[in-house]
Amino acid sequence: PWLGVVLLGQFSYHHNIHALKIPKFPGRGLLLYFGQHSLFIYLIHQPLLFGLVKAFYTLAPPTAP
């Protein structure tokens, strides 16, 4: 399922798109921060999501039909 993302990365490298400057816009710093710390964000959000799902099902368990 990730073949399209891989091909998009190869296309952008081939056409030197990765070297383009990012224009100034509101939220640029936050976007750059997320891009530079994506592994940390990925590793942190996984346990948080699992914890939220567990808490949801503990507080409101599914009912049988």
N, C-alpha and C positions, 0 to 999 in steps of 0.2 A: 504493500500500500504506500510505501514511502518512495517509490521509484520516481514519481513526479517531482518530489522535493529534491532528490539527487540530481535529476536532469536539469532542474531549474538552477541549482548551484553550479553545475558544469557550464550551462549557458551563460550565467552571469560572469563567471570567471573568464570564459572564452571571449566575451565582449567587453571585458575590463570594467564591468559595472561596479564591482566591489571597490574600485578606487575612486568613485565619484564622491564628492563632498556632500554631506547631509545639510540641506538648507536649514536656516534658523526658523523655528516655529515653537509655539508654546508646548511644553511637555517633551521637548527634545532631550533634555537631560535625563528625565525619567526613562525614556525609551532607550537611551544609550546605556543607562545603568542596568536595566533589565537584560540588555544584550550582552553586556560584559560579565554579568553574574548569573547567567541562565542555569548553569549546573546547580549552583547553590539554591536558587529559587525552585528548581525542579525537585531537589532532594528535600526541601523544607515543605513544599506544598503537598507532597504525597502523604506524609503522616497526618497533616492537618485535615485533609479531605477524608481519610479513613476514620479519623477521630470524630469528625462531624457526622459522618454517616452512622457510625456506631452510636453516638449520642442520640441521633434522630430516631433510630430504631429501638433504642432503650426507652426513650421517653414516649414514643408513639409506635408501639409494635404493630405490624400489619395484622389485619383482622381476616379471619377465614370467611369465605363466602357462604 
